[in-house]
Amino acid sequence: MRACSILSLPLIATLLPFPGTASAQVPPAIAAADETAVATLHAEGAQIYECKAGNDGKRAWTFREPIATLLLEGKTVGRHYAGPNWEHIDGSAVTGKVAANAPGKSAGDIPWLKLDVTARRGNGALSSVSTVQRINTQGGVHAGACESVGEFFSAPYAADYVFLRKRP
Protein backbone atom coordinates (compact mmCIF):
# COMPACT_ATOMS: atom_id res chain seq x y z
CA MET A 1 0.00 0.00 0.00
CA ARG A 2 1.26 3.42 -0.89
CA ALA A 3 -0.09 6.65 0.55
CA CYS A 4 0.13 9.75 -1.55
CA SER A 5 -0.64 13.40 -1.22
CA ILE A 6 -4.10 14.50 -2.31
CA LEU A 7 -2.42 17.34 -4.20
CA SER A 8 -0.43 14.97 -6.42
CA LEU A 9 -3.42 13.15 -7.93
CA PRO A 10 -3.98 13.24 -11.69
CA LEU A 11 -7.71 13.57 -12.23
CA ILE A 12 -9.65 12.93 -15.41
CA ALA A 13 -13.36 12.52 -16.23
CA THR A 14 -15.91 12.78 -19.00
CA LEU A 15 -19.39 14.35 -19.13
CA LEU A 16 -21.67 12.84 -21.74
CA PRO A 17 -25.27 13.62 -22.69
CA PHE A 18 -27.63 10.91 -21.51
CA PRO A 19 -30.78 10.20 -23.51
CA GLY A 20 -33.86 8.80 -21.79
CA THR A 21 -34.09 7.50 -18.26
CA ALA A 22 -31.41 5.64 -16.37
CA SER A 23 -33.78 3.59 -14.22
CA ALA A 24 -33.66 0.58 -16.58
CA GLN A 25 -29.88 0.33 -16.11
CA VAL A 26 -29.81 0.36 -12.33
CA PRO A 27 -30.81 -2.03 -9.56
CA PRO A 28 -34.30 -1.37 -8.12
CA ALA A 29 -32.75 -0.12 -4.85
CA ILE A 30 -31.38 2.99 -6.57
CA ALA A 31 -33.95 3.44 -9.36
CA ALA A 32 -35.67 6.80 -9.88
CA ALA A 33 -38.76 5.84 -11.89
CA ASP A 34 -40.49 9.22 -11.60
CA GLU A 35 -37.48 11.14 -12.95
CA THR A 36 -35.79 11.72 -16.28
CA ALA A 37 -32.07 11.99 -16.97
CA VAL A 38 -30.53 15.39 -17.72
CA ALA A 39 -26.93 14.20 -18.24
CA THR A 40 -24.48 11.43 -17.38
CA LEU A 41 -21.02 12.34 -16.13
CA HIS A 42 -18.23 9.81 -16.40
CA ALA A 43 -15.82 10.60 -13.60
CA GLU A 44 -12.33 9.35 -12.95
CA GLY A 45 -10.47 10.39 -9.88
CA ALA A 46 -9.84 9.07 -6.41
CA GLN A 47 -11.64 8.09 -3.26
CA ILE A 48 -9.52 9.48 -0.43
CA TYR A 49 -9.13 7.49 2.79
CA GLU A 50 -7.56 8.58 6.08
CA CYS A 51 -5.97 6.38 8.73
CA LYS A 52 -7.83 7.00 11.99
CA ALA A 53 -7.83 5.45 15.43
CA GLY A 54 -11.14 3.92 16.46
CA ASN A 55 -12.67 3.95 19.94
CA ASP A 56 -10.92 0.65 20.54
CA GLY A 57 -7.55 2.25 19.71
CA LYS A 58 -7.10 0.21 16.52
CA ARG A 59 -6.16 2.07 13.35
CA ALA A 60 -8.35 1.69 10.26
CA TRP A 61 -8.85 3.37 6.90
CA THR A 62 -11.88 5.68 6.92
CA PHE A 63 -13.44 7.23 3.81
CA ARG A 64 -12.75 10.97 3.73
CA GLU A 65 -13.82 12.39 0.34
CA PRO A 66 -13.99 11.94 -3.42
CA ILE A 67 -11.95 14.04 -5.84
CA ALA A 68 -12.63 13.99 -9.60
CA THR A 69 -12.46 16.25 -12.61
CA LEU A 70 -15.39 16.25 -15.03
CA LEU A 71 -14.94 16.60 -18.80
CA LEU A 72 -17.19 16.99 -21.81
CA GLU A 73 -15.78 15.69 -25.08
CA GLY A 74 -12.27 15.87 -23.66
CA LYS A 75 -12.67 19.36 -22.17
CA THR A 76 -12.91 20.12 -18.46
CA VAL A 77 -16.45 21.14 -17.49
CA GLY A 78 -16.46 20.76 -13.72
CA ARG A 79 -15.43 18.88 -10.63
CA HIS A 80 -16.71 16.47 -7.99
CA TYR A 81 -15.59 16.73 -4.38
CA ALA A 82 -16.55 16.33 -0.69
CA GLY A 83 -20.11 17.05 0.29
CA PRO A 84 -20.65 15.32 -2.07
CA ASN A 85 -20.75 18.23 -4.52
CA TRP A 86 -20.77 18.44 -8.30
CA GLU A 87 -19.93 21.78 -9.92
CA HIS A 88 -20.35 22.66 -13.59
CA ILE A 89 -18.36 25.46 -15.25
CA ASP A 90 -21.65 27.20 -16.13
CA GLY A 91 -21.99 28.07 -12.42
CA SER A 92 -24.59 25.45 -11.52
CA ALA A 93 -23.88 22.99 -8.72
CA VAL A 94 -25.63 20.45 -6.53
CA THR A 95 -24.97 18.82 -3.18
CA GLY A 96 -26.35 15.35 -2.47
CA LYS A 97 -27.12 13.03 0.42
CA VAL A 98 -27.08 9.23 0.07
CA ALA A 99 -30.62 7.82 -0.04
CA ALA A 100 -29.91 4.22 -1.15
CA ASN A 101 -27.12 1.95 -2.39
CA ALA A 102 -26.44 -1.26 -4.25
CA PRO A 103 -23.20 -3.27 -4.40
CA GLY A 104 -20.60 -2.60 -7.07
CA LYS A 105 -19.87 -5.35 -9.59
CA SER A 106 -16.85 -6.63 -7.60
CA ALA A 107 -15.54 -6.40 -4.05
CA GLY A 108 -13.04 -3.76 -5.20
CA ASP A 109 -15.73 -1.46 -6.63
CA ILE A 110 -17.41 1.20 -4.51
CA PRO A 111 -21.20 0.85 -4.24
CA TRP A 112 -23.70 2.26 -6.70
CA LEU A 113 -25.66 5.07 -5.05
CA LYS A 114 -28.85 7.07 -5.27
CA LEU A 115 -28.37 10.55 -3.80
CA ASP A 116 -31.11 13.07 -3.10
CA VAL A 117 -30.13 16.63 -3.98
CA THR A 118 -30.16 18.70 -0.79
CA ALA A 119 -28.90 22.02 -2.21
CA ARG A 120 -28.57 23.77 -5.58
CA ARG A 121 -26.50 26.77 -6.60
CA GLY A 122 -26.45 28.87 -9.75
CA ASN A 123 -28.32 28.47 -13.01
CA GLY A 124 -27.30 26.05 -15.73
CA ALA A 125 -26.94 22.37 -16.56
CA LEU A 126 -27.45 21.15 -12.98
CA SER A 127 -30.15 23.66 -11.91
CA SER A 128 -33.12 21.30 -12.23
CA VAL A 129 -31.43 18.18 -10.83
CA SER A 130 -33.25 16.45 -7.96
CA THR A 131 -31.41 13.09 -7.84
CA VAL A 132 -27.94 11.82 -8.70
CA GLN A 133 -27.17 8.14 -9.32
CA ARG A 134 -23.62 6.77 -9.14
CA ILE A 135 -23.43 3.72 -11.40
CA ASN A 136 -20.88 1.61 -13.28
CA THR A 137 -18.29 2.01 -10.54
CA GLN A 138 -14.78 0.67 -10.98
CA GLY A 139 -12.31 0.61 -8.10
CA GLY A 140 -12.28 3.06 -5.21
CA VAL A 141 -12.33 0.52 -2.36
CA HIS A 142 -9.40 0.51 0.05
CA ALA A 143 -8.93 -1.75 3.06
CA GLY A 144 -6.18 -3.27 5.13
CA ALA A 145 -3.91 -2.10 7.90
CA CYS A 146 -2.81 1.50 8.12
CA GLU A 147 0.55 2.40 9.61
CA SER A 148 0.03 5.81 11.19
CA VAL A 149 -2.90 7.99 12.16
CA GLY A 150 -3.29 10.92 9.77
CA GLU A 151 -1.91 9.06 6.75
CA PHE A 152 -3.92 9.34 3.49
CA PHE A 153 -4.47 6.85 0.70
CA SER A 154 -5.86 7.65 -2.74
CA ALA A 155 -7.82 4.76 -4.26
CA PRO A 156 -8.36 5.38 -8.00
CA TYR A 157 -11.95 5.02 -9.16
CA ALA A 158 -14.24 5.60 -12.11
CA ALA A 159 -18.02 5.96 -12.14
CA ASP A 160 -20.88 7.34 -14.15
CA TYR A 161 -23.02 9.96 -12.42
CA VAL A 162 -26.54 10.23 -13.82
CA PHE A 163 -28.21 13.57 -13.06
CA LEU A 164 -32.02 13.35 -12.98
CA ARG A 165 -34.89 15.78 -12.60
CA LYS A 166 -38.53 15.26 -11.66
CA ARG A 167 -40.85 14.71 -14.61
CA PRO A 168 -43.38 17.52 -15.14
DRENPA-122278 format. One record per residue: residue in one letter; chain; x, y, z of N, C-alpha, C in turn. Coordinates in nm, 3 decimals, decimal comma. Last residue first. Layout:
BEGIN
   r   c       n.X       n.Y       n.Z      ca.X      ca.Y      ca.Z       c.X       c.Y       c.Z
   A   A         X         Y         Z         X         Y         Z         X         Y         Z
...
END
This chain:
BEGIN
   r   c       n.X       n.Y       n.Z      ca.X      ca.Y      ca.Z       c.X       c.Y       c.Z
   P   A    -4,230     1,652    -1,534    -4,338     1,752    -1,514    -4,473     1,686    -1,495
   R   A    -4,005     1,454    -1,339    -4,085     1,471    -1,461    -4,196     1,571    -1,433
   K   A    -3,715     1,573    -1,175    -3,853     1,526    -1,166    -3,923     1,549    -1,299
   R   A    -3,395     1,477    -1,308    -3,489     1,578    -1,260    -3,628     1,516    -1,256
   L   A    -3,060     1,349    -1,262    -3,202     1,335    -1,298    -3,283     1,451    -1,243
   F   A    -2,748     1,246    -1,366    -2,821     1,357    -1,306    -2,965     1,352    -1,357
   V   A    -2,537     0,989    -1,304    -2,654     1,023    -1,382    -2,731     1,130    -1,304
   Y   A    -2,205     0,926    -1,325    -2,302     0,996    -1,242    -2,416     1,039    -1,333
   D   A    -1,999     0,648    -1,339    -2,088     0,734    -1,415    -2,186     0,795    -1,316
   A   A    -1,658     0,616    -1,230    -1,802     0,596    -1,214    -1,875     0,684    -1,314
   A   A    -1,348     0,504    -1,100    -1,424     0,560    -1,211    -1,570     0,530    -1,184
   Y   A    -1,062     0,554    -0,884    -1,195     0,502    -0,916    -1,248     0,569    -1,042
   P   A    -0,780     0,497    -0,671    -0,836     0,538    -0,800    -0,974     0,475    -0,823
   A   A    -0,741     0,595    -0,353    -0,782     0,476    -0,426    -0,846     0,520    -0,558
   S   A    -0,502     0,732    -0,160    -0,586     0,765    -0,274    -0,616     0,639    -0,354
   F   A    -0,464     0,776     0,182    -0,447     0,685     0,070    -0,547     0,724    -0,037
   F   A    -0,288     0,937     0,452    -0,392     0,934     0,349    -0,359     0,829     0,245
   E   A    -0,239     0,944     0,808    -0,191     0,906     0,675    -0,310     0,900     0,579
   G   A    -0,350     0,971     1,056    -0,329     1,092     0,977    -0,277     1,065     0,837
   V   A    -0,174     0,711     1,214    -0,290     0,799     1,216    -0,256     0,927     1,140
   S   A     0,005     0,470     1,023     0,003     0,581     1,119    -0,118     0,671     1,101
   E   A    -0,063     0,229     0,876     0,055     0,240     0,961     0,044     0,350     1,067
   C   A    -0,346     0,021     0,837    -0,281     0,150     0,812    -0,172     0,168     0,918
   A   A    -0,450    -0,279     0,676    -0,391    -0,210     0,790    -0,333    -0,076     0,748
   G   A    -0,745    -0,275     0,464    -0,618    -0,327     0,513    -0,566    -0,241     0,627
   A   A    -0,884    -0,110     0,175    -0,893    -0,175     0,306    -0,754    -0,221     0,346
   H   A    -1,072     0,069    -0,057    -0,940     0,051     0,005    -0,960    -0,008     0,144
   V   A    -1,230     0,114    -0,369    -1,233     0,052    -0,236    -1,090     0,041    -0,185
   G   A    -1,192     0,213    -0,627    -1,228     0,306    -0,521    -1,232     0,249    -0,381
   G   A    -1,332     0,026    -0,909    -1,231     0,061    -0,810    -1,285     0,149    -0,699
   Q   A    -1,597     0,151    -1,082    -1,478     0,067    -1,098    -1,376     0,116    -0,996
   T   A    -1,950     0,170    -1,130    -1,829     0,201    -1,054    -1,719     0,101    -1,084
   N   A    -2,204     0,210    -1,252    -2,088     0,161    -1,328    -1,955     0,191    -1,259
   I   A    -2,334     0,507    -1,085    -2,343     0,372    -1,140    -2,212     0,334    -1,209
   R   A    -2,499     0,719    -0,882    -2,362     0,677    -0,914    -2,370     0,532    -0,957
   Q   A    -2,749     0,956    -0,948    -2,717     0,814    -0,932    -2,570     0,794    -0,966
   V   A    -2,916     1,223    -0,801    -2,794     1,182    -0,870    -2,776     1,033    -0,843
   T   A    -3,202     1,436    -0,826    -3,141     1,309    -0,784    -3,015     1,285    -0,865
   S   A    -3,269     1,681    -0,926    -3,325     1,645    -0,796    -3,263     1,518    -0,738
   V   A    -3,172     1,954    -1,131    -3,143     1,818    -1,083    -3,200     1,796    -0,943
   S   A    -3,186     2,201    -1,245    -3,312     2,130    -1,223    -3,294     1,992    -1,162
   S   A    -2,914     2,289    -1,266    -3,015     2,366    -1,191    -3,141     2,288    -1,156
   L   A    -2,706     2,193    -1,416    -2,745     2,115    -1,298    -2,860     2,178    -1,219
   A   A    -2,673     2,379    -1,628    -2,694     2,237    -1,656    -2,747     2,158    -1,537
   G   A    -2,801     2,673    -1,465    -2,730     2,605    -1,573    -2,766     2,459    -1,580
   N   A    -2,740     2,884    -1,193    -2,832     2,847    -1,301    -2,752     2,784    -1,413
   G   A    -2,661     2,839    -0,838    -2,645     2,887    -0,975    -2,753     2,840    -1,070
   R   A    -2,707     2,542    -0,647    -2,650     2,677    -0,660    -2,642     2,712    -0,807
   R   A    -2,891     2,337    -0,420    -2,857     2,377    -0,558    -2,800     2,517    -0,553
   A   A    -2,915     2,059    -0,197    -2,890     2,202    -0,221    -2,852     2,222    -0,367
   T   A    -2,977     1,795    -0,198    -3,016     1,870    -0,079    -2,994     2,020    -0,095
   V   A    -3,074     1,530    -0,397    -3,013     1,663    -0,398    -3,069     1,741    -0,279
   D   A    -3,012     1,201    -0,299    -3,111     1,307    -0,310    -3,038     1,440    -0,307
   L   A    -2,853     0,941    -0,470    -2,837     1,055    -0,380    -2,948     1,156    -0,405
   K   A    -2,780     0,610    -0,492    -2,885     0,707    -0,527    -2,871     0,817    -0,423
   L   A    -2,489     0,425    -0,599    -2,566     0,507    -0,505    -2,681     0,580    -0,572
   W   A    -2,286     0,138    -0,589    -2,370     0,226    -0,670    -2,460     0,299    -0,571
   P   A    -1,979     0,111    -0,395    -2,120     0,085    -0,424    -2,181     0,183    -0,524
   I   A    -1,654     0,050    -0,545    -1,741     0,120    -0,451    -1,887     0,098    -0,491
   D   A    -1,499    -0,261    -0,608    -1,573    -0,146    -0,663    -1,661    -0,084    -0,556
   G   A    -1,392    -0,492    -0,512    -1,304    -0,376    -0,520    -1,370    -0,250    -0,572
   A   A    -1,587    -0,684    -0,541    -1,554    -0,640    -0,405    -1,464    -0,516    -0,404
   S   A    -1,783    -0,577    -0,828    -1,685    -0,663    -0,760    -1,656    -0,605    -0,622
   K   A    -1,995    -0,406    -0,889    -1,987    -0,535    -0,959    -1,885    -0,631    -0,897
   G   A    -2,131    -0,271    -0,580    -2,060    -0,260    -0,707    -2,049    -0,399    -0,768
   P   A    -2,461    -0,290    -0,429    -2,320    -0,327    -0,440    -2,262    -0,300    -0,578
   A   A    -2,646     0,011    -0,374    -2,644    -0,126    -0,425    -2,496    -0,162    -0,443
   N   A    -2,832     0,248    -0,172    -2,712     0,195    -0,239    -2,734     0,053    -0,285
   A   A    -2,989     0,568    -0,099    -2,991     0,422    -0,115    -2,862     0,379    -0,183
   A   A    -2,927     0,829    -0,036    -3,062     0,782    -0,004    -3,070     0,630    -0,011
   V   A    -2,679     1,062     0,045    -2,708     0,923     0,007    -2,846     0,882     0,058
   K   A    -2,715     1,384    -0,080    -2,712     1,303     0,042    -2,755     1,162     0,002
   G   A    -2,546     1,649    -0,266    -2,635     1,535    -0,247    -2,617     1,467    -0,113
   T   A    -2,549     1,959    -0,431    -2,497     1,882    -0,318    -2,596     1,768    -0,295
   V   A    -2,472     2,113    -0,744    -2,563     2,045    -0,653    -2,483     1,975    -0,544
   A   A    -2,447     2,401    -0,959    -2,388     2,299    -0,872    -2,496     2,237    -0,786
   S   A    -2,361     2,626    -1,225    -2,459     2,545    -1,152    -2,387     2,437    -1,073
   G   A    -2,161     2,746    -1,370    -2,199     2,807    -1,242    -2,303     2,728    -1,165
   D   A    -2,064     2,618    -1,586    -2,165     2,720    -1,613    -2,216     2,787    -1,485
   I   A    -1,899     2,417    -1,495    -1,836     2,546    -1,525    -1,937     2,655    -1,559
   H   A    -2,049     2,253    -1,214    -2,035     2,266    -1,359    -1,976     2,404    -1,387
   E   A    -1,990     2,042    -0,938    -1,993     2,178    -0,992    -1,970     2,176    -1,142
   W   A    -2,112     1,845    -0,689    -2,077     1,844    -0,830    -2,094     1,987    -0,879
   N   A    -2,037     1,712    -0,366    -2,075     1,823    -0,452    -2,033     1,794    -0,595
   P   A    -2,133     1,518    -0,078    -2,065     1,532    -0,207    -2,125     1,646    -0,289
   G   A    -1,879     1,646     0,007    -2,011     1,705     0,029    -2,119     1,596     0,028
   A   A    -1,587     1,660    -0,196    -1,655     1,633    -0,069    -1,786     1,709    -0,058
   Y   A    -1,639     1,671    -0,560    -1,559     1,673    -0,438    -1,647     1,653    -0,315
   H   A    -1,594     1,720    -0,900    -1,671     1,647    -0,799    -1,582     1,639    -0,675
   R   A    -1,614     1,970    -1,161    -1,543     1,888    -1,063    -1,641     1,825    -0,966
   G   A    -1,607     2,069    -1,512    -1,646     2,076    -1,372    -1,563     1,986    -1,284
   V   A    -1,520     2,041    -1,768    -1,645     2,114    -1,749    -1,687     2,122    -1,603
   T   A    -1,248     2,001    -1,985    -1,291     2,012    -1,846    -1,417     2,096    -1,836
   K   A    -1,292     1,804    -2,278    -1,267     1,936    -2,217    -1,322     1,939    -2,075
   G   A    -1,369     1,563    -2,388    -1,227     1,587    -2,366    -1,193     1,721    -2,303
   E   A    -1,649     1,586    -2,382    -1,578     1,569    -2,508    -1,431     1,608    -2,496
   L   A    -1,622     1,718    -2,074    -1,719     1,699    -2,181    -1,641     1,696    -2,311
   L   A    -1,522     1,610    -1,745    -1,494     1,660    -1,880    -1,611     1,635    -1,973
   L   A    -1,434     1,663    -1,409    -1,539     1,625    -1,503    -1,510     1,690    -1,638
   T   A    -1,227     1,520    -1,162    -1,246     1,625    -1,261    -1,348     1,576    -1,361
   A   A    -1,261     1,434    -0,818    -1,263     1,399    -0,960    -1,280     1,525    -1,043
   I   A    -1,252     1,294    -0,505    -1,195     1,404    -0,584    -1,196     1,357    -0,729
   P   A    -1,433     1,223    -0,202    -1,399     1,194    -0,342    -1,333     1,316    -0,404
   E   A    -1,319     1,158     0,138    -1,382     1,239     0,034    -1,347     1,188    -0,104
   R   A    -1,279     0,954     0,345    -1,275     1,097     0,373    -1,352     1,177     0,269
   F   A    -1,318     0,640     0,499    -1,344     0,723     0,381    -1,347     0,869     0,422
   T   A    -1,055     0,511     0,691    -1,188     0,568     0,692    -1,205     0,656     0,569
   W   A    -0,861     0,241     0,797    -0,885     0,337     0,690    -1,031     0,379     0,694
   A   A    -0,763     0,221     1,143    -0,835     0,169     1,026    -0,852     0,281     0,924
   R   A    -0,617     0,120     1,452    -0,616     0,207     1,335    -0,689     0,139     1,220
   K   A    -0,763     0,081     1,775    -0,710     0,021     1,652    -0,720     0,120     1,536
   G   A    -0,897     0,196     1,985    -0,755     0,225     1,971    -0,691     0,167     1,845
   D   A    -1,165     0,177     1,995    -1,092     0,065     2,054    -0,940     0,084     2,043
   N   A    -1,245     0,391     1,850    -1,267     0,395     1,994    -1,191     0,285     2,067
   G   A    -0,977     0,413     1,601    -1,114     0,392     1,646    -1,124     0,403     1,797
   A   A    -0,774     0,636     1,429    -0,783     0,545     1,543    -0,929     0,536     1,585
   K   A    -0,733     0,644     1,073    -0,783     0,700     1,199    -0,784     0,592     1,307
   C   A    -0,622     0,732     0,764    -0,597     0,638     0,873    -0,638     0,706     1,004
   E   A    -0,847     0,811     0,503    -0,756     0,858     0,608    -0,743     0,751     0,715
   Y   A    -0,895     0,812     0,148    -0,913     0,749     0,279    -0,809     0,804     0,375
   I   A    -1,058     0,921    -0,139    -0,952     0,948    -0,043    -0,989     0,887     0,092
   Q   A    -1,094     0,810    -0,453    -1,164     0,809    -0,326    -1,052     0,820    -0,222
   A   A    -1,027     0,987    -0,755    -0,984     0,907    -0,641    -1,083     0,919    -0,527
   G   A    -1,117     0,963    -1,090    -1,047     1,039    -0,988    -1,002     0,947    -0,878
   E   A    -1,349     1,013    -1,338    -1,233     0,935    -1,295    -1,156     1,022    -1,199
   A   A    -1,685     1,001    -1,444    -1,582     1,060    -1,360    -1,470     0,961    -1,336
   H   A    -1,917     1,089    -1,668    -1,823     0,981    -1,640    -1,708     1,045    -1,565
   L   A    -2,241     1,192    -1,625    -2,102     1,234    -1,613    -2,017     1,111    -1,586
   T   A    -2,530     1,243    -1,806    -2,448     1,143    -1,738    -2,305     1,192    -1,741
   A   A    -2,828     1,446    -1,772    -2,693     1,420    -1,824    -2,631     1,305    -1,746
   V   A    -3,097     1,413    -1,712    -3,053     1,539    -1,772    -2,918     1,518    -1,839
   A   A    -3,348     1,162    -1,698    -3,207     1,199    -1,697    -3,183     1,331    -1,770
   T   A    -3,639     1,186    -1,496    -3,579     1,172    -1,628    -3,436     1,226    -1,625
   E   A    -3,840     1,009    -1,252    -3,748     1,114    -1,295    -3,691     1,084    -1,432
   D   A    -3,971     0,801    -1,133    -4,049     0,922    -1,160    -3,963     1,038    -1,209
   A   A    -3,776     0,604    -1,084    -3,876     0,584    -1,189    -3,952     0,711    -1,226
   A   A    -3,494     0,554    -1,004    -3,567     0,680    -0,988    -3,672     0,685    -1,098
   A   A    -3,318     0,294    -0,823    -3,395     0,344    -0,936    -3,466     0,474    -0,901
   I   A    -3,180     0,161    -0,629    -3,138     0,299    -0,657    -3,212     0,360    -0,777
   A   A    -3,305    -0,087    -0,608    -3,275    -0,012    -0,485    -3,238     0,134    -0,512
   P   A    -3,310    -0,201    -0,867    -3,430    -0,137    -0,812    -3,401    -0,050    -0,689
   P   A    -3,006    -0,114    -1,044    -3,081    -0,203    -0,956    -3,203    -0,129    -0,897
   V   A    -3,024     0,043    -1,372    -2,981     0,036    -1,233    -3,064    -0,063    -1,152
   Q   A    -3,125     0,079    -1,622    -2,988     0,033    -1,611    -2,946     0,003    -1,468
   A   A    -3,373     0,193    -1,604    -3,366     0,058    -1,658    -3,228    -0,002    -1,642
   S   A    -3,323     0,456    -1,515    -3,378     0,359    -1,422    -3,369     0,215    -1,473
   A   A    -3,246     0,656    -1,678    -3,141     0,564    -1,637    -3,196     0,450    -1,552
   T   A    -3,422     0,770    -1,969    -3,409     0,750    -1,826    -3,302     0,647    -1,796
   G   A    -3,289     0,966    -2,247    -3,386     0,880    -2,179    -3,361     0,869    -2,030
   P   A    -2,940     1,021    -2,303    -3,078     1,020    -2,351    -3,165     0,930    -2,266
   F   A    -2,700     1,219    -2,181    -2,763     1,091    -2,151    -2,907     1,093    -2,197
   P   A    -2,381     1,351    -2,271    -2,527     1,362    -2,269    -2,586     1,224    -2,244
   L   A    -2,101     1,320    -2,050    -2,167     1,284    -2,174    -2,316     1,308    -2,163
   L   A    -1,797     1,406    -1,926    -1,939     1,435    -1,913    -2,003     1,408    -2,047
   T   A    -1,518     1,243    -1,778    -1,591     1,278    -1,900    -1,737     1,303    -1,867
   A   A    -1,199     1,300    -1,617    -1,336     1,252    -1,623    -1,401     1,297    -1,753
   I   A    -0,908     1,285    -1,408    -0,965     1,293    -1,541    -1,111     1,245    -1,534
   L   A    -0,628     1,380    -1,221    -0,771     1,357    -1,223    -0,827     1,382    -1,362
   P   A    -0,349     1,286    -1,036    -0,398     1,324    -1,169    -0,546     1,289    -1,175
   L   A    -0,259     1,404    -0,715    -0,342     1,315    -0,793    -0,371     1,367    -0,933
   S   A    -0,120     1,554    -0,531    -0,043     1,497    -0,642    -0,126     1,408    -0,734
   L   A    -0,279     1,633    -0,322    -0,242     1,734    -0,420    -0,171     1,676    -0,541
   I   A    -0,291     1,418    -0,155    -0,410     1,450    -0,231    -0,374     1,547    -0,344
   S   A    -0,004     1,211    -0,150    -0,064     1,340    -0,122    -0,186     1,361    -0,211
   C   A    -0,037     0,865    -0,075     0,013     0,975    -0,155    -0,062     1,102    -0,120
   A   A     0,067     0,543     0,030    -0,009     0,665     0,055     0,049     0,774    -0,032
   R   A     0,049     0,220    -0,081     0,126     0,342    -0,089     0,034     0,460    -0,065
   M   A     0,084    -0,119     0,000     0,000     0,000     0,000     0,088     0,124     0,000
END
